[in-house]
Structure formats: C-alpha cells, structure tokens
Amino acid sequence: MIHKFSVSNFYSFKDFCEMDFTVNEHAPKTNSYIESAKNYRITKVGAIFGHNASGKTNLLRTLPFLKWFITSSFNTKPEEEIPFKPFFFNKIEKKDTVFSVVFELQKKIYKYDLVLNTKKIISENLEENDKKLFSRKWDETKSKYIYDFKKYGISKEFENLIRDNASVISVGAQAKHDLSINIYKYWENLSTNIIESGKISTDNNILGASETYFKNPRLKEKAEKLLAQFDLGLSKIEITEHKFDEGDNKKVYLPFAKHIYDDENNSFQMPFVYESHGTINLFSLLPRIFDCLDKGSVIVLDEFDADLHPQMLPVLIELFTSKKHNPKNAQIIFNSHSPQILNELDKYQIYFTEKDKKCSSCVYRLSDIEGVRVDDNYYAKYISGKYGAVPDIDLE
C-alpha cells in the first residue's frame, strides 16, 4: 500500500504538493480502508477530479516515474538524461525536482526521498520504520557523492556500480541485494496505463489482453461475467490462437464476442474490434485490475472512466472495497471525468486538482475543506462549484 507521495517541480506542479491516503479516526469504518503497520488507516481508493489540464494526469505521473526509476534506471546508459519534465513554465529558475513516497511492504513502512534534475541525482535516501537505511548526496565542492550504506547491508565496493542517473535500489537489485530485490519487486508490481509520452491506448492493448485471457481461463471467465453485465447480449468470449506462418513460433491471439440475439438463444460470433469502445476498454483493462487484486498491489489509471458508462465505475471500484474480491488489500488510484461517481466515494477518497493563473497545479482533498459532511451530495455540490476544480466557462 502507498501511504502518501509528494512532488515539486514536475510537469505542471511547480510547488510542493502531496497526495495523502492516510485517514483520521472520523473516516467510516468500512472495508474501503485498511489498518497499516503503524495502526492508522489507509484508503484503498484514491480518485482525482478536476477540469481539463488541471494536472490530474501529471499528478499520477509521479508514481509511474518512481516505478521506472526504482526498477529500470539501471538499464539507462551513463550519458542518457533522466526521462521526465520539470515544471513546464519555469524557464528562469533552475530548480531541482523533489519526490517523496511512503509505502508499506511486509508490515514495514518505507520512506523514499529523491532529489534530481534531468542530468543527475542530487540526493537519494531510504528509511525503514523511521530509521535511515542508506543515503547519498552530491557534494558540489568535491564533485562526488557522499555515501552512507552502513545500515543497508551492502559492501563498500557497491559504490563503484552506482551512476549519476540510476537509483541505488535499481543497482542493488541487479547486484542481488535482498532488500533491494524486495523493494524492486514491490514497485515492479505497480500497474499503470501511463507512460512518459501519455496514456497507453486500450485499442492497442487488445491483443495483449487476449493473450492473457487465453493463457488464464479463470481470468477469462471472471471477465465474461462482468462484461455480460454491461453489454446486453454478450455471453461469451472466444480467443483463437494463430501462428504468423508455419516456420514461425510467434503467435497472435484474436478475440471474438459471442452474442445472443433472440429469444431462441441464437448466437453470432463477432470480432472484438467491432465492439463498442467501452466494451473494448473494459476488455483490455480487466486483466490489469484482476492481476492487481490477485497480487494485492497498486494500480494507477489515467482516465479510468474512458468510454465507460458511469454505472460501470461503481462496480469496478467495488472490486477494491470488497473483502471477497480484494482479500489482499490492493489499492487503486485514478483520475476521472465522471463526477457522478463522487457519491459512491467517501470524502477521504476524493481529491481535486486545480491550476492557477501562472499555470501551476495543486491538489487538495475533499475532507480538508471545512464544513464538508459525510452525508453531503458531493456530486451536486461539485457541479455547482462549491469545491472548486471545475472549469470557469464564459462564452461572452
């Protein structure tokens, strides 16, 4: 579980912003929350709302970037830049970008802090239960890093493997260091549809989803049940395996949807590419969701509601708030343009992004707004502008 994360000087976020998933004693006593190793509770659902270009996607980019940096930065070449964008409109001040994330792994609380620019890491620190495990900091006067690995259980020679643009954890995992491997695996399991250049298209992912269903019949059966609830007539998914040619081991998996179209139970099998965008999106998204639920990991989704009917969203969110479907306490963090689902959430699970006149984004939590009651109609008040984070449109 991720407890909280913060960032500054990152895409549209100039100043410090934090998304905190911990809740106080007033939050509802429901299965939407889990007790942490430090005896406070954390929400399993975090939903971000706001008008277009307010920073919703850029806020979510923080976690996929940290995933890449912790797990894959070892693979970059020494001369390569670190792939992110500092605050877009900061052309004069040359500030570093600052990240912090608190996460829970095997009943221990870790805090990872990172300061860097696109050229190099300035500082990197890891704590376990408030005790420092490692640190490194760039000393400008000596043009070298100052290291402290005493509590990390790794040899002095390890310093020779570390580069300016690679994380200690990523390098440590390659060096077969046990704790680095455990943290690496935690972040590797984080699932997301966000990449540096934008969002992974669900249309482009349909064949990948088909292969997953073909190799996991139980998963396909679960997906069929959900899809049948939302697509009138769809009763079954068929996946067929094809080779490119006889001498090639490469295979492609083509999906078809079986539809019942009359009272006689007559059926028609249709290539899945001719289904609605909403059905295709759900077909492609469900393997990610079910994998996350099976592992008890974290999923971060941009435009979770894309092409989906608003009535689908509460059902998908319930997968995470249900003990039956989410026994391992997986966590979902997403943004949405469907304010109808606000009334399906608690005020501790709702976050808003706004952008000021200087094009700098911020984030705030609904529960932090004074006077918000647990029994308020969040949808009606949000649409009326009571909470902010709605576009100010003037056609005059």
C-alpha positions as CSV (number, residue, x, y, z in Angstrom):
1,M,0.0,0.0,0.0
2,I,1.1,3.5,-0.7
3,H,0.6,5.8,2.3
4,K,1.4,9.1,0.6
5,F,3.5,10.7,-2.0
6,S,4.6,14.2,-2.8
7,V,6.4,16.1,-5.7
8,S,7.5,19.5,-6.7
9,N,8.9,21.0,-10.0
10,F,7.3,18.2,-12.0
11,Y,5.4,18.8,-15.2
12,S,2.6,21.3,-14.2
13,F,3.4,21.2,-10.5
14,K,5.8,24.0,-9.6
15,D,5.4,23.9,-5.8
16,F,5.2,21.1,-3.2
17,C,2.0,19.0,-3.5
18,E,1.1,15.9,-1.6
19,M,-1.5,13.1,-2.1
20,D,-2.1,11.5,1.3
21,F,-4.0,8.3,1.6
22,T,-4.0,8.0,5.4
23,V,-7.2,8.9,7.2
24,N,-8.2,10.0,10.7
25,E,-10.5,8.4,13.2
26,H,-13.5,10.1,11.7
27,A,-13.3,8.1,8.4
28,P,-16.0,5.5,8.0
29,K,-15.3,2.1,9.5
30,T,-15.7,0.2,6.2
31,N,-13.7,-2.2,4.1
32,S,-12.6,0.7,1.9
33,Y,-9.8,1.2,4.4
34,I,-7.0,-0.9,5.8
35,E,-5.1,-0.8,9.0
36,S,-1.4,0.0,8.5
37,A,1.6,-1.4,10.3
38,K,1.6,1.9,12.3
39,N,-2.0,1.5,13.4
40,Y,-3.5,4.3,11.3
41,R,-5.8,3.5,8.4
42,I,-5.2,4.0,4.6
43,T,-7.8,4.2,1.9
44,K,-7.8,1.6,-0.8
45,V,-9.3,4.0,-3.3
46,G,-8.0,7.4,-4.3
47,A,-9.9,9.3,-7.0
48,I,-8.8,12.6,-8.6
49,F,-11.2,15.1,-10.2
50,G,-10.7,18.4,-11.9
51,H,-11.2,20.3,-15.2
52,N,-9.1,19.6,-18.3
53,A,-5.4,20.5,-18.0
54,S,-5.7,21.0,-14.2
55,G,-2.9,18.5,-13.5
56,K,-4.8,15.2,-12.9
57,T,-2.6,13.1,-15.2
58,N,0.6,15.0,-14.2
59,L,0.0,14.2,-10.6
60,L,-0.5,10.5,-11.4
61,R,2.7,10.5,-13.4
62,T,4.7,10.7,-10.1
63,L,4.1,7.0,-9.3
64,P,4.9,5.5,-12.8
65,F,8.1,7.7,-12.8
66,L,9.1,6.4,-9.4
67,K,8.4,2.8,-10.6
68,W,10.6,3.3,-13.6
69,F,13.4,5.0,-11.6
70,I,13.4,2.4,-8.8
71,T,13.2,-0.7,-11.1
72,S,14.7,0.2,-14.5
73,S,17.1,3.2,-14.3
74,F,20.0,0.7,-14.0
75,N,19.3,0.0,-17.7
76,T,19.9,3.6,-18.9
77,K,23.3,4.5,-20.5
78,P,25.5,6.7,-18.4
79,E,25.1,9.7,-20.8
80,E,21.3,9.4,-21.1
81,E,19.1,12.0,-19.5
82,I,16.5,11.1,-16.8
83,P,13.2,10.9,-18.7
84,F,10.8,13.5,-17.0
85,K,9.9,17.1,-17.4
86,P,10.5,19.8,-14.7
87,F,7.8,22.4,-14.3
88,F,6.9,23.4,-17.8
89,F,6.9,27.2,-17.3
90,N,10.0,27.5,-15.1
91,K,12.4,28.9,-17.7
92,I,14.4,31.2,-15.4
93,E,14.8,29.4,-12.0
94,K,16.9,26.2,-12.3
95,K,15.4,24.2,-9.5
96,D,15.7,20.5,-8.8
97,T,12.8,18.2,-8.8
98,V,11.8,16.6,-5.4
99,F,10.0,13.4,-4.8
100,S,9.0,11.6,-1.6
101,V,6.9,8.4,-1.2
102,V,5.9,6.4,1.8
103,F,4.8,2.8,1.2
104,E,4.3,-0.4,3.2
105,L,5.9,-3.7,2.4
106,Q,5.8,-6.8,4.5
107,K,4.5,-4.9,7.6
108,K,7.3,-2.3,7.4
109,I,7.0,1.3,6.4
110,Y,9.5,2.7,3.9
111,K,10.1,6.3,3.1
112,Y,12.0,7.0,-0.2
113,D,13.2,10.6,-0.9
114,L,14.7,11.7,-4.2
115,V,16.1,15.0,-5.5
116,L,17.3,15.2,-9.0
117,N,17.3,17.0,-12.3
118,T,17.3,15.6,-15.8
119,K,21.1,15.2,-15.8
120,K,21.8,13.6,-12.4
121,I,20.6,12.6,-8.9
122,I,21.3,15.2,-6.3
123,S,20.3,13.1,-3.2
124,E,18.6,9.8,-2.6
125,N,17.5,8.4,0.8
126,L,15.7,5.4,2.1
127,E,14.2,4.9,5.6
128,E,12.7,1.8,7.2
129,N,10.3,2.5,10.1
130,D,11.9,6.0,10.5
131,K,15.4,4.6,10.6
132,K,17.9,5.5,7.8
133,L,18.9,2.6,5.6
134,F,21.0,4.5,3.0
135,S,21.7,7.9,1.7
136,R,23.8,9.5,-1.0
137,K,24.3,13.2,-1.7
138,W,26.1,15.1,-4.4
139,D,28.9,17.3,-3.0
140,E,29.3,20.1,-5.4
141,T,32.6,21.3,-3.9
142,K,34.2,17.9,-4.2
143,S,32.3,16.9,-7.4
144,K,31.4,13.5,-6.0
145,Y,28.8,11.7,-4.0
146,I,28.9,11.2,-0.2
147,Y,27.5,7.7,0.6
148,D,26.2,6.1,3.8
149,F,25.3,2.4,3.3
150,K,26.1,1.2,6.9
151,K,22.5,0.1,7.6
152,Y,21.8,-1.1,4.1
153,G,23.8,-4.3,4.4
154,I,25.8,-3.8,1.2
155,S,29.5,-3.7,0.5
156,K,31.7,-0.6,0.1
157,E,32.5,-1.8,-3.5
158,F,28.9,-1.3,-4.4
159,E,29.6,2.5,-4.7
160,N,31.6,1.7,-7.9
161,L,28.4,0.4,-9.6
162,I,26.2,3.4,-9.0
163,R,25.8,6.0,-11.7
164,D,24.5,9.6,-11.7
165,N,21.3,8.6,-13.4
166,A,20.4,5.3,-11.7
167,S,18.7,4.6,-8.4
168,V,20.6,2.7,-5.6
169,I,17.7,0.3,-5.4
170,S,17.8,-0.5,-9.1
171,V,21.5,-1.1,-9.0
172,G,21.2,-3.1,-5.7
173,A,18.6,-5.4,-7.3
174,Q,21.0,-6.1,-10.2
175,A,23.7,-6.9,-7.6
176,K,21.4,-9.5,-5.9
177,H,21.0,-7.5,-2.7
178,D,18.0,-9.0,-0.9
179,L,16.2,-5.8,0.4
180,S,16.8,-4.1,-2.9
181,I,15.2,-7.0,-4.7
182,N,12.1,-6.9,-2.4
183,I,11.6,-3.2,-3.0
184,Y,12.2,-3.7,-6.7
185,K,9.5,-6.4,-6.8
186,Y,7.0,-4.2,-4.9
187,W,7.4,-1.4,-7.4
188,E,7.6,-3.7,-10.4
189,N,4.1,-4.9,-9.5
190,L,2.6,-1.4,-9.6
191,S,0.4,-1.5,-12.7
192,T,-0.4,1.6,-14.8
193,N,-1.5,2.8,-18.2
194,I,0.6,5.9,-18.0
195,I,3.9,6.3,-19.9
196,E,6.1,9.3,-20.2
197,S,4.5,10.3,-23.5
198,G,1.0,9.9,-22.3
199,K,-1.5,7.1,-21.9
200,I,-1.4,3.5,-23.3
201,S,-4.2,3.1,-25.7
202,T,-6.6,0.3,-24.8
203,D,-7.2,-0.3,-28.5
204,N,-3.5,-1.1,-28.9
205,N,-3.6,-3.4,-25.9
206,I,-6.4,-5.6,-27.1
207,L,-4.1,-8.4,-28.4
208,G,-2.1,-8.4,-25.2
209,A,-5.3,-8.7,-23.2
210,S,-6.4,-11.6,-25.4
211,E,-3.2,-13.5,-24.8
212,T,-3.6,-13.1,-21.1
213,Y,-7.2,-14.4,-21.3
214,F,-6.1,-17.3,-23.5
215,K,-3.4,-18.4,-21.0
216,N,-5.7,-17.9,-18.0
217,P,-9.2,-19.4,-18.5
218,R,-10.2,-18.5,-14.9
219,L,-9.5,-14.8,-15.6
220,K,-11.4,-15.0,-18.9
221,E,-14.4,-16.5,-17.0
222,K,-14.4,-13.6,-14.5
223,A,-14.1,-11.0,-17.3
224,E,-17.0,-12.6,-19.2
225,K,-19.3,-12.3,-16.2
226,L,-18.5,-8.6,-15.8
227,L,-18.7,-7.8,-19.5
228,A,-22.0,-9.6,-19.7
229,Q,-23.4,-7.3,-17.0
230,F,-22.7,-4.2,-19.1
231,D,-23.1,-5.4,-22.7
232,L,-26.6,-6.7,-23.5
233,G,-26.4,-9.9,-25.5
234,L,-22.6,-10.6,-24.9
235,S,-22.5,-14.1,-23.4
236,K,-19.0,-15.4,-24.0
237,I,-15.5,-14.5,-25.1
238,E,-13.7,-16.8,-27.5
239,I,-9.9,-16.4,-28.1
240,T,-8.3,-18.2,-31.0
241,E,-4.6,-18.8,-31.4
242,H,-2.9,-18.1,-34.8
243,K,0.7,-18.5,-36.0
244,F,2.1,-15.9,-38.4
245,D,3.4,-18.8,-40.6
246,E,4.3,-22.4,-40.2
247,G,8.0,-21.8,-39.6
248,D,7.5,-19.0,-37.1
249,N,6.9,-19.5,-33.3
250,K,5.3,-16.1,-33.0
251,K,1.6,-16.3,-32.2
252,V,-1.3,-13.9,-32.1
253,Y,-4.4,-14.3,-30.1
254,L,-7.6,-12.9,-31.7
255,P,-10.7,-12.2,-29.5
256,F,-14.3,-12.8,-30.6
257,A,-17.5,-12.0,-28.7
258,K,-20.5,-14.3,-28.7
259,H,-23.8,-12.5,-28.7
260,I,-27.3,-14.0,-28.1
261,Y,-29.6,-12.0,-30.3
262,D,-33.1,-13.5,-29.9
263,D,-35.4,-15.5,-27.6
264,E,-34.3,-18.7,-29.3
265,N,-30.8,-18.2,-28.0
266,N,-29.4,-17.9,-31.5
267,S,-25.9,-16.5,-31.3
268,F,-23.4,-14.7,-33.5
269,Q,-19.7,-14.6,-33.0
270,M,-18.2,-11.1,-33.8
271,P,-14.6,-10.0,-33.9
272,F,-14.0,-8.0,-30.8
273,V,-12.6,-5.0,-32.7
274,Y,-16.3,-4.3,-33.7
275,E,-17.5,-4.0,-30.2
276,S,-18.1,-0.6,-28.6
277,H,-15.1,1.4,-27.3
278,G,-16.5,1.0,-23.8
279,T,-16.5,-2.8,-24.1
280,I,-13.1,-2.9,-25.7
281,N,-11.7,-0.6,-22.9
282,L,-13.1,-2.9,-20.2
283,F,-11.9,-6.0,-22.0
284,S,-8.4,-4.5,-22.1
285,L,-8.5,-3.1,-18.6
286,L,-9.8,-6.1,-16.6
287,P,-6.6,-8.2,-16.8
288,R,-4.7,-5.3,-15.2
289,I,-7.4,-5.0,-12.5
290,F,-7.6,-8.7,-11.7
291,D,-3.8,-9.1,-11.7
292,C,-3.6,-6.2,-9.2
293,L,-6.3,-7.8,-7.0
294,D,-4.5,-11.2,-7.1
295,K,-1.2,-9.7,-6.1
296,G,-2.5,-7.2,-3.6
297,S,-0.6,-4.5,-5.4
298,V,-1.2,-0.9,-6.6
299,I,-2.8,0.2,-9.9
300,V,-2.6,3.7,-11.2
301,L,-5.0,4.6,-14.0
302,D,-5.3,7.7,-16.1
303,E,-8.9,8.4,-17.4
304,F,-10.2,5.3,-15.6
305,D,-13.7,6.1,-17.0
306,A,-12.7,6.5,-20.7
307,D,-15.6,5.3,-22.8
308,L,-17.2,3.6,-19.9
309,H,-20.8,4.2,-18.8
310,P,-20.9,5.8,-15.4
311,Q,-22.8,2.8,-13.9
312,M,-19.8,0.6,-14.7
313,L,-17.4,2.6,-12.4
314,P,-19.0,1.8,-9.0
315,V,-18.9,-1.9,-9.9
316,L,-15.2,-1.7,-10.7
317,I,-14.4,0.3,-7.6
318,E,-16.4,-2.2,-5.5
319,L,-13.9,-4.8,-6.6
320,F,-11.3,-3.0,-4.4
321,T,-13.6,-2.2,-1.5
322,S,-15.0,-5.8,-1.3
323,K,-13.3,-8.3,1.1
324,K,-14.4,-11.1,-1.3
325,H,-12.8,-9.6,-4.4
326,N,-9.9,-7.9,-2.7
327,P,-8.6,-10.1,0.2
328,K,-5.0,-8.9,-0.3
329,N,-5.9,-5.2,0.0
330,A,-4.9,-4.0,-3.4
331,Q,-5.1,-0.2,-3.9
332,I,-6.5,1.8,-6.9
333,I,-5.5,5.4,-7.7
334,F,-7.1,7.0,-10.7
335,N,-8.5,10.2,-12.2
336,S,-11.9,10.6,-13.7
337,H,-14.2,13.0,-15.7
338,S,-17.3,11.3,-14.3
339,P,-18.4,13.3,-11.3
340,Q,-21.5,11.0,-11.0
341,I,-19.3,8.6,-9.0
342,L,-18.5,11.2,-6.3
343,N,-21.5,10.0,-4.3
344,E,-20.1,6.4,-4.4
345,L,-17.0,7.6,-2.6
346,D,-16.1,8.9,0.9
347,K,-14.8,12.4,1.3
348,Y,-11.5,10.9,2.4
349,Q,-11.1,9.2,-1.0
350,I,-11.8,12.3,-3.2
351,Y,-9.0,14.7,-4.4
352,F,-9.2,17.7,-6.7
353,T,-6.6,19.4,-8.9
354,E,-6.6,23.0,-9.9
355,K,-4.3,25.2,-11.9
356,D,-3.7,28.9,-11.0
357,K,-3.2,31.8,-13.4
358,K,0.6,31.1,-13.5
359,C,-0.2,27.6,-14.9
360,S,0.9,25.9,-11.7
361,S,-1.2,22.9,-10.4
362,C,-2.1,22.0,-6.9
363,V,-4.0,19.1,-5.3
364,Y,-6.3,19.1,-2.2
365,R,-8.6,16.6,-0.5
366,L,-12.3,16.9,-0.1
367,S,-12.1,16.1,3.6
368,D,-9.7,19.1,4.1
369,I,-12.4,21.5,3.0
370,E,-14.1,23.0,6.1
371,G,-17.8,22.1,6.6
372,V,-18.0,19.1,4.2
373,R,-20.2,16.4,5.8
374,V,-20.2,12.7,5.2
375,D,-23.8,12.8,4.1
376,D,-23.4,15.7,1.6
377,N,-24.4,15.2,-2.0
378,Y,-20.8,15.5,-3.3
379,Y,-21.9,15.4,-6.9
380,A,-24.4,18.2,-6.7
381,K,-22.0,20.4,-4.7
382,Y,-19.1,19.8,-7.0
383,I,-21.1,20.5,-10.1
384,S,-22.3,23.8,-8.5
385,G,-18.7,24.8,-7.9
386,K,-18.7,24.5,-4.1
387,Y,-15.5,22.6,-4.0
388,G,-13.7,24.4,-6.9
389,A,-11.8,22.3,-9.5
390,V,-14.5,23.0,-12.2
391,P,-13.9,25.0,-15.4
392,D,-14.9,28.6,-15.4
393,I,-16.5,29.0,-18.8
394,D,-17.6,32.3,-20.2
395,L,-18.9,32.3,-23.7
396,E,-19.4,36.1,-23.8
